[in-house]
Each structure stands twice: as C-alpha cells, then as structure tokens.
Amino acid sequence: MRLVRPDHRPATEPIIALIDVVFFLLVFFMLVARLDASAPFEVAPPLALSGQDMPGGGVTLSVGRDGRLAVDGTAVPGEDWERSVAAAMDRGQATLIRVNAHRDTPLRHILPLIEALERGGYGEVVLVVTPDAR
C-alpha cells in the first residue's frame, strides 16, 4: 500500500497584518492632518508679541489681502458673508468666530467685518495671529 501525500501549498498571508498597516496609516494621517478650514487663497496672519493660545472649534472667517472672504474654507461674495457665517454657526452650534486675516490686508477690509460681528451679537470673536519666534 502506497500513501499519497497531499501537495503543500504555501500558507496565505494573514489579513490581520494588512489591517494593522491600514490602522497605523489612518492614525498617522489623522495626527498630521490639518483639521481646521483653510482659505481658498493665501492668508498669512500677522506676528504677535503677546497673546494666548487660540481656542478650538468655531467658524473661521478668512480675509485675503485684496478683501476676498471665505467662511470655513469656502469663498463667499462680499455681500453674502454674514449669511454664510450665520449658516455655519447654526450647522456647528458654534459660538466662536476666528477672523483669519492676511497680515498685509488693509484695516478698511477687517474693521467693518469685526463691527458687523459685534453688532450681530456673536459670542466670541478671535483674531488669528502667528506667535513671534523671538
């Protein structure tokens, strides 16, 4: 009597290793990703000699050098920015508004926005600045 041995196929790679790699990539990209809204145009905030850390959450109102506006990363026409801010505040149930203006933006573009936000009765308005490296 002759015994026939079955062919040994190589073991397949376990799927667990692939799941671990995908999980580590997900965690990595969550840690390095920028989670706040960025403007569709360049905004380099002014340097600050003093200040506090910026609180998280809220709505970001970005102002470009030429006065262009964006609410939470979406460009809006100049006359519709108040409606866009109100809609974003309602969506996120936020009370904080961050005004992220480029450092070369003339005050004639920024001050009317801040006055209108103040008149609108918004909870807290924060001006975004870059800490001085000195």
VMD Tcl script that builds the backbone (N, CA, C; Angstrom):
set m [mol new atoms 402]
animate dup $m
set s [atomselect $m all]
$s set {name element resname resid chain x y z} {
  {N N MET 1 A 0.825 -1.156 0.000}
  {CA C MET 1 A 0.000 0.000 0.000}
  {C C MET 1 A 0.884 1.239 0.000}
  {N N ARG 2 A 0.543 2.081 -0.881}
  {CA C ARG 2 A 1.340 3.286 -1.051}
  {C C ARG 2 A 0.509 4.506 -0.637}
  {N N LEU 3 A 1.079 5.332 0.222}
  {CA C LEU 3 A 0.381 6.538 0.686}
  {C C LEU 3 A 0.736 7.724 -0.195}
  {N N VAL 4 A -0.243 8.487 -0.506}
  {CA C VAL 4 A -0.037 9.680 -1.336}
  {C C VAL 4 A -0.123 10.911 -0.429}
  {N N ARG 5 A 0.932 11.658 -0.456}
  {CA C ARG 5 A 0.945 12.888 0.332}
  {C C ARG 5 A 0.293 14.027 -0.451}
  {N N PRO 6 A -0.532 14.794 0.224}
  {CA C PRO 6 A -1.128 15.934 -0.487}
  {C C PRO 6 A -0.074 17.012 -0.732}
  {N N ASP 7 A -0.277 17.766 -1.797}
  {CA C ASP 7 A 0.644 18.873 -2.103}
  {C C ASP 7 A 0.511 19.948 -1.027}
  {N N HIS 8 A 1.660 20.427 -0.595}
  {CA C HIS 8 A 1.650 21.501 0.411}
  {C C HIS 8 A 1.686 22.843 -0.298}
  {N N ARG 9 A 0.606 23.553 -0.147}
  {CA C ARG 9 A 0.569 24.900 -0.701}
  {C C ARG 9 A 1.097 25.858 0.354}
  {N N PRO 10 A 1.781 26.915 -0.080}
  {CA C PRO 10 A 2.266 27.872 0.927}
  {C C PRO 10 A 1.075 28.533 1.621}
  {N N ALA 11 A 1.271 28.827 2.882}
  {CA C ALA 11 A 0.206 29.458 3.669}
  {C C ALA 11 A -0.065 30.861 3.141}
  {N N THR 12 A -1.325 31.213 3.090}
  {CA C THR 12 A -1.668 32.563 2.630}
  {C C THR 12 A -1.325 33.567 3.725}
  {N N GLU 13 A -1.040 34.793 3.310}
  {CA C GLU 13 A -0.707 35.840 4.267}
  {C C GLU 13 A -1.948 36.178 5.088}
  {N N PRO 14 A -1.773 36.326 6.364}
  {CA C PRO 14 A -2.954 36.660 7.183}
  {C C PRO 14 A -3.394 38.102 6.920}
  {N N ILE 15 A -4.672 38.301 6.887}
  {CA C ILE 15 A -5.248 39.630 6.645}
  {C C ILE 15 A -5.029 40.556 7.835}
  {N N ILE 16 A -4.746 39.999 8.992}
  {CA C ILE 16 A -4.563 40.807 10.200}
  {C C ILE 16 A -3.408 41.791 10.017}
  {N N ALA 17 A -2.345 41.374 9.378}
  {CA C ALA 17 A -1.198 42.277 9.177}
  {C C ALA 17 A -1.597 43.468 8.311}
  {N N LEU 18 A -2.401 43.246 7.309}
  {CA C LEU 18 A -2.847 44.329 6.441}
  {C C LEU 18 A -3.754 45.293 7.207}
  {N N ILE 19 A -4.606 44.782 8.046}
  {CA C ILE 19 A -5.480 45.629 8.845}
  {C C ILE 19 A -4.659 46.504 9.786}
  {N N ASP 20 A -3.602 45.942 10.370}
  {CA C ASP 20 A -2.736 46.732 11.246}
  {C C ASP 20 A -2.080 47.883 10.486}
  {N N VAL 21 A -1.610 47.615 9.287}
  {CA C VAL 21 A -0.956 48.660 8.493}
  {C C VAL 21 A -1.953 49.766 8.155}
  {N N VAL 22 A -3.143 49.400 7.744}
  {CA C VAL 22 A -4.162 50.393 7.404}
  {C C VAL 22 A -4.521 51.226 8.634}
  {N N PHE 23 A -4.637 50.595 9.777}
  {CA C PHE 23 A -4.940 51.309 11.012}
  {C C PHE 23 A -3.841 52.311 11.357}
  {N N PHE 24 A -2.581 51.892 11.253}
  {CA C PHE 24 A -1.472 52.803 11.541}
  {C C PHE 24 A -1.430 53.968 10.560}
  {N N LEU 25 A -1.725 53.722 9.291}
  {CA C LEU 25 A -1.771 54.815 8.321}
  {C C LEU 25 A -2.903 55.787 8.652}
  {N N LEU 26 A -4.046 55.271 9.036}
  {CA C LEU 26 A -5.164 56.122 9.408}
  {C C LEU 26 A -4.813 57.010 10.591}
  {N N VAL 27 A -4.215 56.431 11.610}
  {CA C VAL 27 A -3.820 57.207 12.790}
  {C C VAL 27 A -2.766 58.244 12.412}
  {N N PHE 28 A -1.806 57.860 11.591}
  {CA C PHE 28 A -0.753 58.793 11.170}
  {C C PHE 28 A -1.348 60.004 10.457}
  {N N PHE 29 A -2.236 59.759 9.487}
  {CA C PHE 29 A -2.796 60.876 8.736}
  {C C PHE 29 A -3.737 61.723 9.587}
  {N N MET 30 A -4.385 61.127 10.563}
  {CA C MET 30 A -5.217 61.929 11.466}
  {C C MET 30 A -4.356 62.842 12.326}
  {N N LEU 31 A -3.170 62.385 12.706}
  {CA C LEU 31 A -2.299 63.198 13.553}
  {C C LEU 31 A -1.635 64.333 12.785}
  {N N VAL 32 A -1.290 64.102 11.527}
  {CA C VAL 32 A -0.573 65.134 10.779}
  {C C VAL 32 A -1.499 66.011 9.948}
  {N N ALA 33 A -2.760 65.638 9.821}
  {CA C ALA 33 A -3.686 66.418 9.002}
  {C C ALA 33 A -4.051 67.717 9.703}
  {N N ARG 34 A -4.329 68.696 8.915}
  {CA C ARG 34 A -4.796 69.964 9.443}
  {C C ARG 34 A -6.308 69.894 9.506}
  {N N LEU 35 A -6.858 70.034 10.686}
  {CA C LEU 35 A -8.273 69.783 10.872}
  {C C LEU 35 A -9.134 71.035 10.811}
  {N N ASP 36 A -8.525 72.218 10.695}
  {CA C ASP 36 A -9.356 73.405 10.584}
  {C C ASP 36 A -9.475 73.807 9.122}
  {N N ALA 37 A -10.428 74.637 8.842}
  {CA C ALA 37 A -10.680 75.050 7.470}
  {C C ALA 37 A -9.591 75.998 7.001}
  {N N SER 38 A -9.146 75.822 5.786}
  {CA C SER 38 A -8.163 76.742 5.221}
  {C C SER 38 A -8.824 77.517 4.085}
  {N N ALA 39 A -8.375 78.738 3.904}
  {CA C ALA 39 A -8.973 79.625 2.908}
  {C C ALA 39 A -8.571 79.180 1.503}
  {N N PRO 40 A -9.405 79.479 0.511}
  {CA C PRO 40 A -9.055 79.136 -0.866}
  {C C PRO 40 A -8.028 80.102 -1.463}
  {N N PHE 41 A -7.496 80.998 -0.660}
  {CA C PHE 41 A -6.455 81.923 -1.083}
  {C C PHE 41 A -5.444 82.032 0.048}
  {N N GLU 42 A -4.291 82.639 -0.219}
  {CA C GLU 42 A -3.219 82.717 0.774}
  {C C GLU 42 A -3.591 83.672 1.910}
  {N N VAL 43 A -3.433 83.180 3.138}
  {CA C VAL 43 A -3.647 84.008 4.321}
  {C C VAL 43 A -2.487 83.748 5.268}
  {N N ALA 44 A -1.622 84.740 5.464}
  {CA C ALA 44 A -0.501 84.651 6.398}
  {C C ALA 44 A -0.791 85.617 7.536}
  {N N PRO 45 A -1.209 85.115 8.708}
  {CA C PRO 45 A -1.585 86.007 9.807}
  {C C PRO 45 A -0.422 86.883 10.275}
  {N N PRO 46 A -0.726 88.031 10.895}
  {CA C PRO 46 A 0.321 88.908 11.406}
  {C C PRO 46 A 1.046 88.282 12.587}
  {N N LEU 47 A 2.243 88.800 12.875}
  {CA C LEU 47 A 3.025 88.334 14.022}
  {C C LEU 47 A 2.515 89.010 15.289}
  {N N ALA 48 A 2.518 88.278 16.389}
  {CA C ALA 48 A 2.047 88.808 17.668}
  {C C ALA 48 A 3.182 88.801 18.677}
  {N N LEU 49 A 3.289 89.849 19.452}
  {CA C LEU 49 A 4.291 89.899 20.511}
  {C C LEU 49 A 3.734 89.342 21.809}
  {N N SER 50 A 2.415 89.273 21.932}
  {CA C SER 50 A 1.781 88.693 23.109}
  {C C SER 50 A 0.490 88.044 22.668}
  {N N GLY 51 A -0.147 87.332 23.569}
  {CA C GLY 51 A -1.414 86.698 23.233}
  {C C GLY 51 A -1.571 85.377 23.938}
  {N N GLN 52 A -2.637 84.680 23.610}
  {CA C GLN 52 A -2.957 83.397 24.205}
  {C C GLN 52 A -3.133 82.364 23.102}
  {N N ASP 53 A -3.119 81.094 23.495}
  {CA C ASP 53 A -3.398 80.038 22.539}
  {C C ASP 53 A -4.833 80.173 22.049}
  {N N MET 54 A -5.021 79.882 20.767}
  {CA C MET 54 A -6.335 80.031 20.174}
  {C C MET 54 A -7.226 78.864 20.583}
  {N N PRO 55 A -8.442 79.154 21.008}
  {CA C PRO 55 A -9.361 78.068 21.358}
  {C C PRO 55 A -9.775 77.300 20.109}
  {N N GLY 56 A -10.126 76.050 20.282}
  {CA C GLY 56 A -10.546 75.221 19.161}
  {C C GLY 56 A -12.013 75.407 18.835}
  {N N GLY 57 A -12.416 74.841 17.724}
  {CA C GLY 57 A -13.812 74.891 17.304}
  {C C GLY 57 A -14.191 76.222 16.716}
  {N N GLY 58 A -15.456 76.365 16.431}
  {CA C GLY 58 A -15.957 77.624 15.904}
  {C C GLY 58 A -15.911 77.705 14.395}
  {N N VAL 59 A -16.151 78.909 13.898}
  {CA C VAL 59 A -16.214 79.197 12.472}
  {C C VAL 59 A -15.029 80.090 12.116}
  {N N THR 60 A -14.406 79.825 10.973}
  {CA C THR 60 A -13.262 80.627 10.530}
  {C C THR 60 A -13.683 81.536 9.389}
  {N N LEU 61 A -13.500 82.835 9.576}
  {CA C LEU 61 A -13.749 83.841 8.546}
  {C C LEU 61 A -12.393 84.322 8.059}
  {N N SER 62 A -12.013 83.961 6.825}
  {CA C SER 62 A -10.704 84.319 6.279}
  {C C SER 62 A -10.826 85.542 5.394}
  {N N VAL 63 A -9.832 86.442 5.495}
  {CA C VAL 63 A -9.810 87.681 4.716}
  {C C VAL 63 A -8.487 87.738 3.968}
  {N N GLY 64 A -8.548 87.840 2.646}
  {CA C GLY 64 A -7.345 87.926 1.824}
  {C C GLY 64 A -6.807 89.340 1.757}
  {N N ARG 65 A -5.632 89.486 1.146}
  {CA C ARG 65 A -5.004 90.814 1.003}
  {C C ARG 65 A -5.915 91.798 0.295}
  {N N ASP 66 A -6.646 91.293 -0.706}
  {CA C ASP 66 A -7.493 92.166 -1.521}
  {C C ASP 66 A -8.922 92.259 -1.001}
  {N N GLY 67 A -9.191 91.703 0.191}
  {CA C GLY 67 A -10.520 91.794 0.781}
  {C C GLY 67 A -11.429 90.627 0.456}
  {N N ARG 68 A -10.934 89.629 -0.313}
  {CA C ARG 68 A -11.763 88.451 -0.587}
  {C C ARG 68 A -12.062 87.737 0.720}
  {N N LEU 69 A -13.236 87.112 0.791}
  {CA C LEU 69 A -13.680 86.464 2.024}
  {C C LEU 69 A -13.942 84.982 1.793}
  {N N ALA 70 A -13.722 84.204 2.855}
  {CA C ALA 70 A -14.049 82.778 2.846}
  {C C ALA 70 A -14.569 82.415 4.231}
  {N N VAL 71 A -15.593 81.585 4.278}
  {CA C VAL 71 A -16.157 81.099 5.537}
  {C C VAL 71 A -15.913 79.601 5.587}
  {N N ASP 72 A -15.141 79.167 6.575}
  {CA C ASP 72 A -14.773 77.760 6.738}
  {C C ASP 72 A -14.221 77.157 5.456}
  {N N GLY 73 A -13.362 77.920 4.768}
  {CA C GLY 73 A -12.673 77.409 3.591}
  {C C GLY 73 A -13.423 77.543 2.286}
  {N N THR 74 A -14.615 78.102 2.299}
  {CA C THR 74 A -15.402 78.271 1.081}
  {C C THR 74 A -15.503 79.752 0.762}
  {N N ALA 75 A -15.052 80.134 -0.435}
  {CA C ALA 75 A -15.098 81.538 -0.841}
  {C C ALA 75 A -16.545 82.012 -0.927}
  {N N VAL 76 A -16.783 83.221 -0.441}
  {CA C VAL 76 A -18.126 83.810 -0.485}
  {C C VAL 76 A -18.025 85.220 -1.040}
  {N N PRO 77 A -19.072 85.680 -1.749}
  {CA C PRO 77 A -19.082 87.071 -2.201}
  {C C PRO 77 A -19.127 88.007 -1.000}
  {N N GLY 78 A -18.592 89.198 -1.163}
  {CA C GLY 78 A -18.502 90.148 -0.064}
  {C C GLY 78 A -19.805 90.456 0.632}
  {N N GLU 79 A -20.910 90.501 -0.120}
  {CA C GLU 79 A -22.186 90.868 0.485}
  {C C GLU 79 A -22.881 89.687 1.172}
  {N N ASP 80 A -22.437 88.457 0.925}
  {CA C ASP 80 A -23.100 87.276 1.496}
  {C C ASP 80 A -22.369 86.685 2.689}
  {N N TRP 81 A -21.315 87.331 3.149}
  {CA C TRP 81 A -20.513 86.704 4.203}
  {C C TRP 81 A -21.289 86.558 5.513}
  {N N GLU 82 A -22.139 87.538 5.863}
  {CA C GLU 82 A -22.884 87.452 7.126}
  {C C GLU 82 A -23.853 86.269 7.123}
  {N N ARG 83 A -24.508 86.046 6.004}
  {CA C ARG 83 A -25.435 84.922 5.887}
  {C C ARG 83 A -24.669 83.595 5.967}
  {N N SER 84 A -23.481 83.550 5.351}
  {CA C SER 84 A -22.665 82.332 5.390}
  {C C SER 84 A -22.152 82.045 6.796}
  {N N VAL 85 A -21.747 83.088 7.522}
  {CA C VAL 85 A -21.288 82.902 8.905}
  {C C VAL 85 A -22.440 82.404 9.768}
  {N N ALA 86 A -23.615 82.995 9.618}
  {CA C ALA 86 A -24.775 82.574 10.415}
  {C C ALA 86 A -25.135 81.117 10.125}
  {N N ALA 87 A -25.085 80.720 8.852}
  {CA C ALA 87 A -25.405 79.334 8.495}
  {C C ALA 87 A -24.372 78.374 9.076}
  {N N ALA 88 A -23.082 78.760 9.018}
  {CA C ALA 88 A -22.034 77.905 9.577}
  {C C ALA 88 A -22.152 77.804 11.092}
  {N N MET 89 A -22.536 78.887 11.735}
  {CA C MET 89 A -22.719 78.871 13.190}
  {C C MET 89 A -23.876 77.942 13.561}
  {N N ASP 90 A -24.948 77.988 12.790}
  {CA C ASP 90 A -26.109 77.137 13.077}
  {C C ASP 90 A -25.782 75.659 12.852}
  {N N ARG 91 A -25.014 75.370 11.783}
  {CA C ARG 91 A -24.659 73.977 11.487}
  {C C ARG 91 A -23.841 73.366 12.602}
  {N N GLY 92 A -22.837 74.106 13.076}
  {CA C GLY 92 A -21.941 73.558 14.083}
  {C C GLY 92 A -22.290 73.900 15.511}
  {N N GLN 93 A -23.373 74.637 15.715}
  {CA C GLN 93 A -23.738 75.083 17.057}
  {C C GLN 93 A -22.548 75.760 17.738}
  {N N ALA 94 A -21.794 76.553 16.980}
  {CA C ALA 94 A -20.584 77.201 17.483}
  {C C ALA 94 A -20.916 78.578 18.046}
  {N N THR 95 A -20.058 79.046 18.961}
  {CA C THR 95 A -20.202 80.397 19.494}
  {C C THR 95 A -18.959 81.232 19.224}
  {N N LEU 96 A -17.922 80.616 18.686}
  {CA C LEU 96 A -16.647 81.296 18.446}
  {C C LEU 96 A -16.475 81.573 16.963}
  {N N ILE 97 A -15.991 82.784 16.643}
  {CA C ILE 97 A -15.652 83.127 15.262}
  {C C ILE 97 A -14.193 83.544 15.250}
  {N N ARG 98 A -13.404 82.881 14.394}
  {CA C ARG 98 A -11.994 83.241 14.204}
  {C C ARG 98 A -11.887 84.082 12.943}
  {N N VAL 99 A -11.317 85.274 13.071}
  {CA C VAL 99 A -11.059 86.132 11.912}
  {C C VAL 99 A -9.594 85.932 11.546}
  {N N ASN 100 A -9.364 85.294 10.413}
  {CA C ASN 100 A -8.022 84.947 9.957}
  {C C ASN 100 A -7.691 85.844 8.775}
  {N N ALA 101 A -7.088 86.995 9.049}
  {CA C ALA 101 A -6.792 87.973 8.006}
  {C C ALA 101 A -5.310 87.941 7.658}
  {N N HIS 102 A -5.018 88.117 6.379}
  {CA C HIS 102 A -3.619 88.197 5.938}
  {C C HIS 102 A -2.968 89.419 6.565}
  {N N ARG 103 A -1.689 89.309 6.890}
  {CA C ARG 103 A -1.015 90.408 7.596}
  {C C ARG 103 A -0.926 91.685 6.770}
  {N N ASP 104 A -1.039 91.588 5.437}
  {CA C ASP 104 A -0.973 92.774 4.577}
  {C C ASP 104 A -2.352 93.314 4.203}
  {N N THR 105 A -3.408 92.783 4.801}
  {CA C THR 105 A -4.759 93.244 4.498}
  {C C THR 105 A -4.987 94.611 5.126}
  {N N PRO 106 A -5.436 95.583 4.351}
  {CA C PRO 106 A -5.725 96.901 4.935}
  {C C PRO 106 A -6.858 96.801 5.963}
  {N N LEU 107 A -6.775 97.641 6.982}
  {CA C LEU 107 A -7.798 97.637 8.031}
  {C C LEU 107 A -9.183 97.974 7.501}
  {N N ARG 108 A -9.264 98.663 6.373}
  {CA C ARG 108 A -10.576 99.006 5.812}
  {C C ARG 108 A -11.360 97.767 5.403}
  {N N HIS 109 A -10.662 96.611 5.244}
  {CA C HIS 109 A -11.354 95.358 4.945}
  {C C HIS 109 A -11.717 94.602 6.216}
  {N N ILE 110 A -10.959 94.789 7.295}
  {CA C ILE 110 A -11.135 93.980 8.506}
  {C C ILE 110 A -12.097 94.632 9.505}
  {N N LEU 111 A -11.933 95.919 9.744}
  {CA C LEU 111 A -12.737 96.589 10.774}
  {C C LEU 111 A -14.242 96.530 10.534}
  {N N PRO 112 A -14.726 96.728 9.301}
  {CA C PRO 112 A -16.182 96.606 9.108}
  {C C PRO 112 A -16.695 95.195 9.424}
  {N N LEU 113 A -15.877 94.175 9.163}
  {CA C LEU 113 A -16.288 92.806 9.483}
  {C C LEU 113 A -16.444 92.627 10.990}
  {N N ILE 114 A -15.449 93.109 11.732}
  {CA C ILE 114 A -15.480 92.948 13.183}
  {C C ILE 114 A -16.638 93.752 13.779}
  {N N GLU 115 A -16.891 94.956 13.256}
  {CA C GLU 115 A -18.022 95.759 13.734}
  {C C GLU 115 A -19.342 95.048 13.457}
  {N N ALA 116 A -19.485 94.459 12.270}
  {CA C ALA 116 A -20.723 93.752 11.934}
  {C C ALA 116 A -20.898 92.513 12.812}
  {N N LEU 117 A -19.811 91.830 13.115}
  {CA C LEU 117 A -19.894 90.660 14.001}
  {C C LEU 117 A -20.313 91.090 15.411}
  {N N GLU 118 A -19.771 92.221 15.846}
  {CA C GLU 118 A -20.131 92.742 17.167}
  {C C GLU 118 A -21.613 93.125 17.211}
  {N N ARG 119 A -22.081 93.793 16.168}
  {CA C ARG 119 A -23.499 94.166 16.092}
  {C C ARG 119 A -24.388 92.925 16.026}
  {N N GLY 120 A -23.896 91.869 15.389}
  {CA C GLY 120 A -24.672 90.639 15.253}
  {C C GLY 120 A -24.811 89.864 16.545}
  {N N GLY 121 A -24.069 90.257 17.572}
  {CA C GLY 121 A -24.206 89.619 18.872}
  {C C GLY 121 A -23.552 88.249 18.968}
  {N N TYR 122 A -22.532 88.002 18.178}
  {CA C TYR 122 A -21.851 86.711 18.244}
  {C C TYR 122 A -21.074 86.606 19.549}
  {N N GLY 123 A -20.981 85.386 20.083}
  {CA C GLY 123 A -20.399 85.154 21.403}
  {C C GLY 123 A -18.978 85.642 21.562}
  {N N GLU 124 A -18.083 85.143 20.754}
  {CA C GLU 124 A -16.671 85.481 20.923}
  {C C GLU 124 A -16.021 85.585 19.552}
  {N N VAL 125 A -15.295 86.680 19.314}
  {CA C VAL 125 A -14.576 86.889 18.063}
  {C C VAL 125 A -13.094 86.931 18.392}
  {N N VAL 126 A -12.314 86.092 17.712}
  {CA C VAL 126 A -10.882 85.978 17.967}
  {C C VAL 126 A -10.129 86.320 16.689}
  {N N LEU 127 A -9.112 87.165 16.793}
  {CA C LEU 127 A -8.259 87.491 15.658}
  {C C LEU 127 A -7.079 86.537 15.651}
  {N N VAL 128 A -6.881 85.816 14.559}
  {CA C VAL 128 A -5.808 84.837 14.438}
  {C C VAL 128 A -4.499 85.570 14.150}
  {N N VAL 129 A -3.457 85.261 14.940}
  {CA C VAL 129 A -2.126 85.821 14.747}
  {C C VAL 129 A -1.105 84.692 14.864}
  {N N THR 130 A 0.111 84.951 14.340}
  {CA C THR 130 A 1.202 83.992 14.440}
  {C C THR 130 A 2.115 84.424 15.577}
  {N N PRO 131 A 2.465 83.522 16.495}
  {CA C PRO 131 A 3.367 83.926 17.581}
  {C C PRO 131 A 4.745 84.301 17.041}
  {N N ASP 132 A 5.322 85.337 17.619}
  {CA C ASP 132 A 6.658 85.771 17.224}
  {C C ASP 132 A 7.663 84.752 17.752}
  {N N ALA 133 A 8.634 84.381 16.944}
  {CA C ALA 133 A 9.610 83.339 17.310}
  {C C ALA 133 A 10.686 83.848 18.272}
  {N N ARG 134 A 10.702 85.133 18.567}
  {CA C ARG 134 A 11.744 85.667 19.452}
  {C C ARG 134 A 11.641 85.162 20.838}
}
mol reanalyze $m
mol bondsrecalc $m
mol representation Tube
mol addrep $m
